[in-house]
C-alpha cells in the first residue's frame, strides 16, 4: 500500500495538472494518516512534536522541558513536505492523482480506468535531450518507437476525455464548457467520431514526422509550369495516359471556371503519348497570369520485378514496387540522396509527391487530391467549401465515403485485406462495420492537407505495407483509429456520405446502372446527388456502362477537335453546370508586340477590323467610301500588304484618312504583317 500522508497543517499549494493549468489545492482535513517512524512503526509520541519549530534544514529545536535534541526522520519529512519547490509540489500532485485513482478503485467503479503512459523524468540521452518515453527492451527499432509514440498519444487523448469525467478537479471548467468536445463529423454517425480537443486545453498535439529525413528536403522541381502560392490547387497522379484522358479531365475542370493550379505527375517527356506535351504546355501560366495553370512534374522511378531485385520497365499499373529518383537532396547544396524508403507502389508514393507539392501554397489555400483517369468535373468544387481565417494555424479536411448501404469495409475483400495486412486483424476489426472512405478523393486547407499527408507517409513507414491499395487502408485507419484527432494543423475532419458532398464516389454502385439508382439525369446525362442536385465532381465514372460510353464519345470529340485545331468550341451543354467559360489567352504566356505601320488606335471609339491584303485601289475605295458615307467616325483597322507590295495609290489613299488621338472622323490604322 502506498502511503498518501501529508503534513498536518499544509499551506495552500498548486498542482501542475499537465495541461498548463494550475489548480489550488485545499486541505479538506480528510484522509490523514498516522505518523510513521523510520522503522515503519506508528509513532505514539507524535503529539509531543506538534509544536516543532523549524530553524534550519539542518536541525530542529523541540520544546520538551529544558532538553534539546536533533530532529527525527518524521520531523525531517514534515519539514521537507512544507517546502515550496517545484519538485515537492510535483510529488504532492502525483500523490493527489494516485489518491483519486485509489478512491475510484475503492468505490468499485466498473469503468475502464485512465491508462498511465510511463514517462521517464530527469534522465537525458547522449545528446542532452530529455528522455520522454520508456520502451520495453524487446521493441527498440525506430519503426516500433515511432508507432508506439503515436499509439501513446492516441491513448492520452482518450484518457483525457475520461479524466474530465472521473477527475474534474484536474480540468477545471472543461466538463461543462464544451472545450473538449468531440470532433464534428457526419451528424448521423456519432459512433464514428474520433476525439478532438480544444487547442487551449489539450496536451501536446501529435505532429507526424516530415517525410524528408534528417538534413534533407524535397528538391524535385516542375518540368514545366510554376506554382502560384496564392491560388487553390488540384493534385493528381497522371502518368502513362493517352491524350483523351487528359482532355476530359482538364477540359471539364477548365469549363467550370476553375482558375487555380492543376499539378500533375506525368511520364518523362520522351514517353508522353502524342499531343500530350503540347496540350499540357498550352495551359501553363506565368506567376501573374490568371486562369487554369498546369504544373507538370516528370518523376523518375526505379521499379522492380516481384523478386525485388531485377529492375523492370514501368510500374505495371501500380503492381510493381518502385523507388523515386531525385525526390530528396541535402539541405545545404541539394545533392541528390537515395530514396529513404523501400520500394513501394506508386499509388502509395504519390502521397510523398503531394506533400512536397503542398509546401508551395499558402496555409489557407484549398487543395484537392483526386484520381485523374476516372474523374470529371460538372461545376467548380472550390465554390462549395468553407473558407477559414487567413492567419489560422489549423484548417479543415474533407473526406468522402463510398456508399455504405451497398458495402461497408467488411463487405470488401480488398479493403479488409489492406487493413489486415497493414495493422493486423485485432487492431482493425472494430472498423469493419464502418463505411469505406476513398483515398482517391480528399480536400482540405493547405495547413491540414500537409499534416494529413505527413500522416499518410508515416503509415507506410510504420507498417511497410506494400500491397497495391494499402494507401486506402492507411487512409481509413488514420480516420477510424483517431489518428487525425489532436493533430497539429488539423482543426476538424468533415465527412461526407456518398452522394451528399462535393465529390461523388460512384464505385460501389456498380451492381445496377446509375440511372436505376436515380443518380443520372436522363436528359443531360449529368451525375446527380441523392437530392437531385448536380454533383460537382464525378469520381469512378467508368464503373457505369451508360455514363462511360457517353463520356468516351465526348473524349473522342475533344481529341478530334484538338488535332483539328478547334478544341476551343464550347461543350458546356455536355459537361458544365453553371459557371461561364473563359478561354485562354492566345499569347501562351507571352504578349503581342506587333505595332501599326501607320495610324494609331483610339481606345474610346468603336472599331471595324478587316483583313485587306493584296487588293487594287478600287476595292479599298468602295469599302472605305461607303463606310464614310454612313457617318461612321471610329477606327478602321486593316492588315495590308507590305508597303513595297501595295498597289498604286493604296498607301496614299489610306494615309489620307489617318487621324490623331483627339481628332474626329474615320481613322485608318494599318498593319503590314510579315508572313512565312
C-alpha positions in Angstrom: 0.0 0.0 0.0 1.3 3.5 -0.9 1.3 6.0 1.9 -0.5 9.1 0.8 0.1 11.0 4.0 0.6 14.8 4.1 1.5 17.5 6.7 -1.0 18.1 9.4 -1.4 21.8 8.6 -0.2 22.3 5.0 -0.2 25.7 3.2 -2.4 26.0 0.1 -0.4 24.6 -2.8 -0.7 24.4 -6.6 -0.6 21.2 -8.5 0.6 21.0 -12.1 -2.2 19.2 -13.9 -0.1 18.5 -17.0 -2.3 20.7 -19.3 -0.7 24.0 -18.5 -3.2 25.0 -15.8 -2.5 25.2 -12.0 -5.2 24.0 -9.6 -5.1 25.4 -6.0 -5.5 22.5 -3.5 -7.3 23.0 -0.3 -6.8 20.8 2.8 -10.1 19.0 3.4 -9.0 17.6 6.7 -9.9 14.1 5.4 -7.8 11.1 4.7 -5.0 12.0 7.3 -2.9 9.0 8.3 -0.9 8.1 11.4 2.7 9.3 11.6 5.2 6.6 10.6 8.7 6.3 12.2 11.8 5.5 10.1 11.4 1.8 11.1 7.9 1.7 9.7 6.1 1.7 13.1 3.4 4.1 14.3 4.9 7.0 16.2 2.9 7.2 19.5 4.8 10.4 20.6 3.7 12.4 17.6 1.6 14.7 19.8 4.8 15.8 21.7 6.2 17.2 18.5 3.1 19.0 17.3 4.8 22.3 18.2 8.1 21.6 16.5 9.7 24.8 15.4 11.9 24.6 12.3 15.0 26.9 12.4 17.0 25.5 9.5 17.2 22.4 7.2 20.0 21.0 9.5 18.5 21.0 12.9 15.2 21.2 14.8 14.5 22.6 18.3 11.7 20.9 20.2 10.1 22.3 23.4 10.0 19.3 25.7 11.0 20.5 29.2 14.5 22.0 29.0 16.1 19.4 26.8 17.2 19.9 23.2 17.8 17.2 20.6 18.2 16.6 16.9 15.0 16.2 14.8 13.7 12.7 14.0 13.1 11.3 10.5 9.4 12.0 10.8 10.2 15.7 11.6 12.6 15.9 8.7 9.9 14.5 6.4 7.4 17.1 7.7 9.9 19.8 7.1 10.6 18.7 3.5 6.8 18.5 2.8 6.4 22.0 4.0 8.9 23.4 1.5 7.6 25.2 -1.6 9.6 23.9 -4.6 8.8 22.5 -8.0 10.0 19.0 -7.1 7.9 18.6 -4.0 4.8 20.2 -5.5 5.1 17.7 -8.3 5.3 14.9 -5.8 2.2 16.2 -4.0 0.4 16.5 -7.3 1.3 12.9 -8.1 0.1 11.7 -4.7 -3.2 13.5 -5.2 -3.7 11.9 -8.6 -2.9 8.5 -7.1 -5.3 9.2 -4.3 -8.0 9.9 -6.9 -7.3 6.6 -8.6 -7.3 4.8 -5.2 -10.7 6.3 -4.2 -12.2 5.4 -7.5 -11.0 1.8 -7.0 -12.5 1.7 -3.5 -15.8 2.7 -5.0 -15.7 -0.4 -7.2 -16.0 1.6 -10.4 -16.6 -0.7 -13.4 -15.4 1.9 -15.9 -12.1 1.4 -17.6 -9.5 3.5 -15.7 -7.4 6.1 -17.4 -4.2 4.3 -18.7 -0.9 5.7 -17.3 1.7 6.1 -20.0 5.1 5.8 -18.3 7.2 8.9 -18.6 10.8 8.7 -17.5 11.7 12.0 -15.9 15.0 13.5 -15.1 17.3 11.5 -17.4 19.0 12.6 -20.6 20.2 10.8 -23.7 23.7 11.1 -25.1 22.8 14.4 -26.8 21.5 16.0 -23.6 17.8 15.7 -24.6 15.3 14.6 -22.0 14.2 11.0 -22.3 10.4 11.3 -22.5 9.3 7.7 -23.2 10.1 4.3 -21.9 10.0 1.3 -24.2 10.4 -2.4 -23.5 13.9 -3.7 -24.4 12.3 -6.0 -26.9 10.9 -3.1 -29.0 13.8 -0.8 -29.8 13.6 -0.4 -33.5 13.0 3.1 -35.0 9.7 1.9 -36.5 8.5 0.5 -33.2 9.4 3.7 -31.4 7.5 5.9 -33.9 4.5 3.7 -33.9 4.5 3.4 -30.1 4.6 7.2 -29.7 1.6 7.6 -32.0 -0.4 5.0 -30.1 0.5 6.5 -26.8 -0.6 9.9 -27.9 -4.0 8.4 -29.0 -4.3 6.7 -25.6 -3.5 10.0 -23.9 -6.3 11.7 -25.8 -8.8 9.1 -24.8 -7.5 9.2 -21.2 -8.1 13.0 -21.0 -11.8 12.5 -22.0 -12.2 10.0 -19.2 -10.2 12.2 -16.8 -12.6 15.1 -17.3 -15.4 12.9 -16.1 -13.6 11.0 -13.4 -11.2 13.7 -12.2 -12.9 17.0 -12.9 -10.6 18.8 -10.4 -7.7 18.2 -12.9 -9.6 20.0 -15.7 -11.5 22.9 -14.1 -14.4 24.1 -16.2 -13.7 21.7 -19.0 -16.5 19.3 -18.3 -19.3 21.8 -18.9 -17.6 24.3 -21.2 -17.5 22.1 -24.3 -13.8 22.8 -24.6 -13.1 19.1 -25.1 -16.0 18.5 -27.5 -15.8 15.6 -29.9 -14.7 16.2 -33.5 -17.6 17.4 -35.6 -18.1 14.6 -38.2 -21.2 13.3 -40.0 -24.1 14.0 -37.8 -25.7 10.7 -38.5 -22.8 8.6 -37.1 -21.8 9.8 -33.7 -20.1 6.5 -33.1 -17.6 7.3 -35.9 -16.3 10.4 -34.2 -12.7 10.4 -33.1 -11.7 12.5 -30.1 -10.9 16.2 -30.7 -9.8 18.7 -28.1 -9.6 22.5 -27.9 -6.1 23.7 -28.5 -6.1 25.9 -25.4 -6.6 23.0 -23.1 -5.1 19.9 -24.8 -1.9 18.2 -24.0 0.8 18.2 -26.6 -0.5 17.7 -30.1 0.6 14.9 -32.4 2.8 16.1 -35.2 3.7 13.4 -37.7 7.3 13.4 -38.9 8.5 15.1 -42.1 8.7 12.6 -44.9 12.2 14.1 -45.6 14.8 12.5 -43.3 17.2 14.5 -41.2 19.3 17.1 -43.1 17.4 16.5 -46.3 14.5 18.2 -48.1 12.5 17.7 -51.3 14.4 19.1 -54.2 12.1 17.9 -57.1 11.1 20.7 -59.4 8.4 21.1 -62.1 9.4 20.1 -65.6 7.3 22.9 -66.9 4.9 25.4 -65.3 5.3 27.1 -61.9 3.3 27.1 -58.7 1.3 30.1 -57.7 1.2 30.2 -53.9 -1.9 32.3 -53.5 -4.4 30.1 -55.5 -6.3 26.9 -54.9 -4.9 23.7 -56.5 -5.8 20.2 -57.7 -3.2 17.5 -57.4 -3.3 14.3 -59.4 -1.0 11.4 -60.5 -1.5 11.2 -64.3 1.3 9.0 -65.7 1.1 7.0 -68.9 -2.3 8.1 -70.2 -3.4 8.9 -73.8 -4.3 12.4 -74.7 -8.0 11.9 -74.4 -7.7 11.1 -70.7 -6.1 14.4 -70.1 -8.6 16.2 -72.3 -11.7 15.0 -70.4 -10.1 15.6 -67.0 -8.6 19.1 -67.8 -11.2 20.5 -70.2 -14.1 19.6 -67.8 -12.2 21.4 -65.0 -11.4 24.3 -67.2 -15.0 24.8 -68.2 -16.2 25.1 -64.6 -14.3 28.4 -64.3 -11.6 27.0 -62.0 -8.6 29.3 -62.3 -6.1 27.8 -59.9 -3.2 25.4 -60.3 -3.5 21.8 -61.7 -0.4 20.0 -60.5 0.2 16.6 -62.2 2.9 14.0 -62.3 3.3 12.7 -65.9 5.6 10.4 -67.7 9.0 11.6 -68.9 8.7 13.9 -71.9 10.1 11.3 -74.3 7.5 8.8 -73.2 4.4 11.1 -73.3 1.7 10.0 -75.8 1.3 12.1 -79.0 -0.1 15.6 -78.3 0.1 15.4 -74.5 3.1 17.7 -74.0 1.8 20.3 -76.4 -1.7 20.2 -74.8 -0.4 20.5 -71.2 2.1 23.3 -72.0 -0.8 25.2 -73.7 -2.3 25.6 -70.2 0.8 26.7 -68.3 0.6 30.3 -66.9 3.2 32.7 -65.6 3.0 33.9 -62.0 0.8 36.9 -62.7 -1.5 35.4 -65.3 -4.9 34.2 -64.4 -6.7 31.1 -65.4 -6.1 27.4 -65.0 -2.4 26.7 -64.8 -0.9 23.3 -65.4 2.3 22.5 -63.4 3.8 19.2 -64.6 6.4 17.0 -62.9 8.2 14.2 -64.6 9.2 11.7 -61.9 11.9 9.1 -62.5 11.0 5.7 -60.9 13.2 2.7 -60.4 10.8 -0.2 -60.4 11.4 -3.9 -59.6 10.1 -7.3 -60.6 8.4 -9.4 -58.0 11.8 -10.7 -56.8 12.6 -7.1 -55.5 16.0 -7.2 -57.3 15.5 -7.2 -61.0 14.9 -3.7 -62.4 11.7 -3.6 -64.5 10.4 -1.2 -67.1 7.5 0.8 -65.7 5.2 0.4 -62.7 2.9 -2.1 -64.4 -0.3 -0.2 -63.4 0.9 0.2 -59.8 1.6 -3.5 -59.2 5.4 -3.2 -59.2 7.2 -1.7 -56.3 9.2 1.5 -57.1 11.7 3.9 -55.7 11.7 7.7 -56.5 14.9 9.1 -58.0 15.8 12.8 -57.3 13.0 13.4 -54.9 15.2 14.4 -51.9 18.5 16.2 -51.6 20.7 17.6 -48.8 19.6 20.8 -47.2 22.9 22.6 -47.9 23.6 22.0 -51.5 20.7 19.9 -52.8 22.9 16.9 -53.6 20.6 14.1 -54.6 20.2 11.4 -51.9 18.8 7.9 -52.3 15.1 7.4 -51.7 14.9 6.9 -47.9 12.1 4.4 -48.3 11.8 0.9 -49.5 10.3 0.3 -53.0 6.5 0.6 -52.7 3.6 1.0 -55.1 3.4 4.3 -57.0 -0.1 4.8 -55.6 1.5 4.8 -52.1 4.5 7.0 -53.0 2.2 9.7 -54.6 1.4 11.0 -51.1 5.0 12.0 -50.7 4.8 13.9 -54.0 1.6 15.5 -52.9 3.3 16.5 -49.6 6.2 18.2 -51.5 3.8 20.0 -53.8 1.7 21.2 -50.9 4.6 23.1 -49.5 4.3 25.6 -52.4 0.9 27.0 -51.2 -0.3 29.4 -48.6 -1.7 27.8 -45.4 -5.4 28.7 -46.1 -5.5 27.9 -49.8 -7.6 24.8 -50.6 -6.1 21.7 -52.2 -7.9 18.7 -53.8 -6.3 15.3 -54.1 -8.1 13.4 -56.8 -7.7 10.4 -59.3 -7.3 11.7 -62.8 -8.2 8.8 -65.0 -11.8 8.3 -63.9 -12.8 11.8 -62.8 -14.6 14.7 -64.5 -16.0 18.0 -63.2 -19.5 19.3 -63.6 -19.1 22.5 -61.5 -16.4 24.4 -59.6 -15.8 22.4 -56.4 -13.9 25.3 -54.8 -17.0 27.4 -54.7 -18.6 25.0 -52.2 -16.0 24.9 -49.5 -15.9 26.9 -46.2 -13.0 29.4 -46.1 -11.2 29.8 -42.8 -9.4 32.7 -41.2 -6.3 33.7 -43.2 -4.0 33.5 -40.2 -5.3 30.4 -38.6 -2.7 27.8 -37.5 -5.0 24.9 -38.5 -7.6 24.0 -41.1 -10.4 21.7 -42.3 -10.1 18.3 -44.0 -12.9 16.9 -46.2 -13.2 13.1 -46.6 -15.6 11.4 -48.9 -17.3 8.0 -48.3 -18.3 5.2 -50.6 -22.0 4.2 -50.4 -22.4 2.5 -47.0 -25.8 1.0 -47.8 -24.2 -1.1 -50.6 -20.9 -2.0 -48.9 -19.0 -1.5 -45.7 -15.4 -2.3 -45.1 -16.2 -5.9 -44.1 -18.1 -6.4 -47.4 -15.0 -5.6 -49.5 -12.3 -8.2 -49.6 -9.8 -5.6 -50.9 -10.4 -3.0 -48.2 -10.4 -5.7 -45.5 -7.2 -7.1 -46.8 -5.4 -3.8 -47.0 -6.2 -3.0 -43.3 -5.4 -6.5 -42.1 -2.1 -6.6 -44.0 -1.0 -3.2 -42.6 -2.2 -3.3 -39.0 -3.3 -6.8 -38.1 -6.9 -8.1 -37.7 -7.1 -7.3 -33.9 -6.4 -3.7 -34.4 -8.8 -3.1 -37.3 -11.7 -5.5 -36.6 -13.7 -2.7 -34.9 -13.6 -0.7 -38.1 -15.2 -3.4 -40.4 -18.7 -2.2 -39.8 -17.8 1.3 -40.9 -18.2 2.9 -44.4 -15.3 2.8 -46.8 -13.6 6.1 -47.1 -12.0 6.7 -50.5 -8.3 7.7 -50.5 -8.5 8.9 -54.1 -10.7 11.9 -53.3 -9.7 14.3 -50.5 -9.9 18.1 -50.0 -8.6 20.5 -47.4 -6.9 23.7 -46.5 -3.1 23.5 -47.1 -2.2 23.5 -43.4 -4.4 20.5 -42.8 -3.6 18.7 -46.1 0.1 19.0 -45.4 -0.3 17.5 -41.9 -2.6 14.7 -43.3 0.0 13.8 -45.9 2.7 13.5 -43.3 0.4 11.0 -41.5 -0.1 9.0 -44.7 3.6 8.7 -45.3 4.1 7.8 -41.6 1.7 4.9 -42.1 3.9 3.3 -44.7 7.0 3.9 -42.5 5.3 2.2 -39.6 3.6 -0.7 -41.4 5.7 -1.3 -44.5 2.5 -2.5 -46.3 3.4 -2.9 -50.0 0.2 -4.1 -51.4 -1.3 -2.1 -54.2 -4.2 -0.3 -52.4 -2.6 -0.1 -49.0 -2.9 3.6 -49.2 -6.6 3.3 -48.8 -6.0 1.1 -45.8 -3.8 3.9 -44.3 -6.5 6.5 -45.1 -9.3 4.6 -43.3 -7.1 3.6 -40.4 -6.0 7.2 -39.8 -9.6 8.3 -39.5 -11.2 5.4 -37.6 -8.3 5.0 -35.1 -8.4 8.6 -34.2 -5.0 9.2 -35.8 -6.2 12.6 -37.2 -7.6 13.8 -33.8 -5.5 16.3 -31.9 -3.1 16.5 -34.8 -1.2 19.7 -35.4 -2.6 21.6 -38.3 -6.0 19.8 -38.5 -8.8 21.6 -36.8 -11.6 19.3 -38.0 -12.3 16.4 -40.3 -15.7 16.8 -42.2 -17.0 13.5 -43.5 -19.4 13.5 -46.5 -21.6 10.5 -47.2 -21.7 9.2 -50.8 -23.9 11.5 -53.0 -24.1 14.2 -50.3 -20.8 16.1 -50.8 -18.6 17.9 -53.3 -17.1 14.6 -54.7 -19.4 11.8 -55.6 -17.7 8.4 -55.4 -19.6 6.0 -57.6 -17.6 2.8 -57.4 -19.6 0.5 -55.2 -22.9 1.3 -57.0 -21.9 -0.8 -60.0 -24.4 -3.5 -59.0 -27.0 -1.7 -61.2 -26.9 1.3 -63.6 -26.7 4.8 -62.1 -30.0 5.6 -63.9 -31.8 3.0 -61.9 -30.3 4.5 -58.7 -31.7 7.8 -59.8 -28.2 9.4 -60.0 -28.0 10.0 -63.7 -30.1 12.7 -65.4 -31.8 11.1 -68.5 -31.9 14.3 -70.4 -28.4 15.8 -69.7 -26.5 12.6 -68.7 -25.2 14.5 -65.7 -24.3 12.7 -62.4 -26.6 13.7 -59.6 -26.6 13.7 -55.8 -29.3 11.9 -53.9 -31.2 15.3 -53.5 -31.1 15.6 -57.4 -28.6 18.4 -57.4 -25.7 18.1 -59.9 -22.6 16.6 -58.4 -19.6 19.0 -58.6 -17.2 16.1 -59.2 -18.0 12.7 -60.5 -15.4 10.1 -59.5 -15.2 6.5 -60.7 -17.5 7.2 -63.6 -16.1 4.3 -65.6 -17.9 1.8 -63.3 -21.2 2.7 -65.0 -21.6 1.5 -68.6 -24.0 4.1 -69.8 -22.1 7.0 -68.4 -18.8 5.6 -69.5 -20.0 5.2 -73.1 -21.3 8.8 -73.1 -18.0 10.2 -71.8 -16.0 8.2 -74.3 -17.8 9.9 -77.1 -17.1 13.3 -75.6 -13.4 12.4 -75.1 -13.1 11.3 -78.7 -14.8 14.5 -79.9 -12.3 16.5 -77.8 -9.4 14.7 -79.3 -10.6 15.2 -82.9 -11.1 18.9 -82.2 -7.6 19.2 -80.7 -6.0 17.7 -83.7 -8.1 19.9 -86.0 -7.1 23.0 -84.0 -10.7 23.7 -82.9 -10.8 22.5 -79.3 -12.0 25.9 -78.1 -15.5 25.0 -79.3 -17.6 25.2 -76.1 -19.0 21.9 -74.8 -20.8 23.3 -71.8 -24.1 21.7 -72.8 -22.4 18.3 -72.3 -20.4 18.8 -69.2 -20.7 22.0 -67.2 -23.4 23.3 -64.9 -23.3 26.9 -64.1 -20.2 29.0 -64.4 -19.1 30.7 -67.7 -16.0 29.7 -69.7 -13.0 31.9 -70.1 -10.8 30.9 -73.0 -7.1 31.1 -72.6 -5.0 33.9 -74.0 -3.6 33.1 -77.5 -0.3 34.6 -76.3 0.5 31.4 -74.3 2.4 33.3 -71.6 3.8 36.0 -73.9 2.3 39.3 -75.1 1.6 40.6 -78.6 4.3 43.1 -79.7 3.1 43.9 -83.3 2.6 47.7 -83.9 0.8 49.6 -86.6 2.8 50.6 -89.7 0.9 53.9 -89.7 -2.0 55.3 -87.8 -2.8 54.8 -84.1 -5.7 53.2 -82.1 -8.1 55.4 -80.2 -9.2 53.5 -77.2 -12.5 55.3 -76.6 -14.1 54.8 -80.1 -15.8 51.9 -81.9 -13.8 50.0 -84.5 -14.0 47.8 -87.6 -11.4 45.1 -88.2 -10.6 43.7 -91.7 -8.0 41.6 -93.5 -7.4 43.6 -96.7 -4.1 42.4 -98.3 -3.2 42.4 -102.0 -6.2 44.4 -103.3 -6.3 47.1 -106.0 -7.2 50.6 -105.1 -10.8 50.3 -106.3 -11.5 47.6 -103.7 -10.4 49.9 -100.8 -12.3 52.9 -102.3 -15.7 51.1 -102.4 -15.2 49.6 -98.9 -14.0 52.8 -97.2 -16.0 55.5 -99.0 -19.3 53.6 -98.4 -18.4 53.4 -94.7 -17.6 57.2 -94.6 -20.9 58.0 -96.2 -22.7 56.3 -93.3 -21.3 58.9 -90.8 -19.1 56.3 -89.0 -16.3 58.2 -87.1 -14.5 55.3 -85.4 -11.3 53.4 -86.2 -10.9 51.1 -89.3 -8.1 48.7 -88.6 -6.7 46.9 -91.6 -4.0 44.3 -92.3 -2.4 45.2 -95.7 0.5 44.1 -97.8 4.0 45.3 -97.2 4.4 48.9 -98.2 6.6 47.9 -101.2 3.9 45.5 -102.4 0.9 47.8 -102.2 -0.9 48.5 -105.5 -0.6 52.0 -107.0 -2.3 54.7 -104.9 -3.3 52.5 -102.0 -0.7 53.8 -99.5 -1.5 57.5 -100.3 -5.3 56.9 -100.0 -5.1 55.0 -96.7 -2.7 57.6 -95.1 -5.1 60.4 -96.1 -7.6 59.0 -93.5 -5.2 59.0 -90.6 -6.4 60.9 -87.5 -4.6 61.9 -84.3 -5.9 60.9 -80.8 -8.1 64.0 -80.4 -9.4 64.3 -84.0 -12.9 63.3 -85.1 -13.8 61.2 -88.1 -12.9 57.9 -89.6 -9.3 56.9 -88.7 -7.4 54.2 -90.6 -4.9 52.1 -88.6 -2.8 49.9 -91.0 -0.7 46.9 -90.1 1.7 45.2 -92.5 2.2 41.6 -91.5 5.2 39.6 -92.5 4.2 36.0 -93.3 6.4 33.0 -93.8 
